[in-house]
Amino acid sequence: MTNLTKLLLSLTALLTASGSLIGCSSNGVMPQSTATAVSLKENNYKVIKAGARGHSTGFYLLGFIPIVSPNYADAKSSLYTAVGEQLEGRSIALANQTQDHSTIYLILFSIPRLVVTADIVEFTHAASTGISATPAHGA
């Protein structure tokens, strides 16, 4: 074999081996809806924190090999932590939620970042609907 053939075989083997080391990543979006019909135009809520922010960062080697990807669940958990209050057991919702994706590219790596911003609202009581919460007498 000539030197050129050996070089091409070595290069092909190297590219095949490096191709098997490259991973894939996906952008996590949850398409299901857990929405309920609640109106925010009446006096049945209060804003706990406007503009609460949560973030998640990742690390990509050479700008395209994902080592750690930014995670929506981590960003949302960070958002709830940023409120600074205990939210468990309370009737809260996220209003005006946005997601911002950005990436800083450097020579040997990149740092992707996901930022989730939302207003945290708490539902206080039902608006007057004419329905009584007390049972009828004589029943």
C-alpha positions in Angstrom: 0.0 0.0 0.0 1.1 3.5 -0.7 1.5 6.2 1.8 -1.6 8.0 0.4 -3.8 4.9 0.7 -2.6 4.4 4.3 -3.3 8.1 5.1 -6.8 7.9 3.6 -7.6 4.7 5.6 -6.3 6.2 8.8 -8.3 9.4 8.2 -11.5 7.3 7.5 -11.0 5.3 10.7 -10.4 8.4 12.7 -13.5 10.1 11.3 -15.6 7.0 12.0 -14.4 6.7 15.5 -14.9 10.4 16.3 -18.4 10.2 14.7 -19.4 7.6 17.2 -18.4 9.9 20.1 -20.8 12.7 19.1 -24.1 12.8 21.0 -27.4 14.2 20.2 -29.6 16.5 22.1 -33.2 17.7 21.8 -35.1 20.8 22.8 -37.5 19.6 25.6 -41.0 20.9 24.9 -44.0 19.5 26.6 -46.9 19.7 24.1 -49.7 18.7 26.5 -51.9 21.3 28.2 -52.8 21.4 31.8 -54.8 24.6 31.5 -58.0 25.3 33.4 -60.6 28.0 32.7 -59.7 30.6 35.2 -60.3 34.3 34.6 -57.8 36.9 35.8 -60.0 39.9 35.0 -61.9 39.7 38.4 -60.6 40.4 41.8 -59.8 36.7 42.5 -56.0 36.7 42.5 -53.0 38.6 43.8 -49.5 38.9 42.3 -46.9 37.2 44.4 -43.9 38.2 42.3 -43.9 40.0 39.0 -41.1 39.1 36.6 -39.7 36.1 38.5 -36.7 34.6 36.6 -35.2 31.1 36.5 -32.3 29.8 34.4 -30.4 26.7 33.4 -27.1 26.6 31.6 -25.3 23.9 29.7 -21.9 23.2 28.1 -21.1 22.2 24.5 -17.6 21.1 23.6 -16.4 22.7 20.4 -19.7 24.5 20.2 -21.7 21.4 18.9 -21.0 18.4 21.1 -23.4 18.6 24.1 -21.9 17.6 27.4 -24.7 19.2 29.5 -27.7 20.7 27.9 -29.8 23.5 29.5 -33.0 22.0 31.0 -36.5 23.5 31.2 -37.3 21.7 34.4 -34.2 23.1 36.1 -35.0 26.6 34.8 -38.6 26.3 36.2 -37.3 25.0 39.5 -34.9 28.0 39.7 -37.9 30.3 38.9 -39.9 28.9 41.9 -36.8 29.2 44.1 -36.4 32.8 43.1 -39.8 33.7 44.5 -38.4 33.4 48.0 -41.7 32.1 49.5 -43.1 28.7 50.3 -45.4 27.9 47.3 -46.4 24.3 48.1 -50.0 23.9 48.9 -51.0 27.2 47.5 -53.2 27.9 44.5 -50.6 29.5 42.2 -50.1 29.9 38.5 -47.5 31.3 36.1 -48.8 34.2 34.0 -47.1 35.9 31.1 -44.5 33.1 30.8 -41.6 33.5 28.3 -38.6 31.4 27.4 -35.4 33.0 26.1 -32.6 30.9 24.6 -29.1 32.3 24.2 -25.6 30.9 23.6 -22.1 32.3 24.2 -19.7 30.9 21.7 -16.0 30.7 22.6 -13.1 29.1 20.8 -13.2 25.6 22.3 -16.7 25.5 23.8 -20.1 27.2 24.0 -22.4 27.9 26.9 -26.1 27.7 26.0 -28.6 29.3 28.5 -32.3 29.0 29.0 -34.1 31.7 30.9 -37.8 31.3 32.0 -39.6 34.5 33.1 -43.1 34.7 34.5 -45.4 36.5 36.9 -46.4 34.3 39.8 -50.1 34.8 40.8 -52.1 33.2 43.6 -55.8 32.7 43.4 -57.4 34.0 46.6 -61.1 33.2 46.4 -63.7 32.5 43.8 -65.5 35.4 42.4 -69.2 35.8 43.3 -70.9 33.1 41.3 -74.1 32.8 43.4 -73.1 29.4 44.6 -73.0 29.0 48.4 -70.3 27.0 50.1 -72.6 26.3 53.1 -75.0 23.3 52.9 -78.7 24.0 52.7 -80.6 23.7 56.0 -83.3 21.0 56.5 -81.7 18.5 54.2 
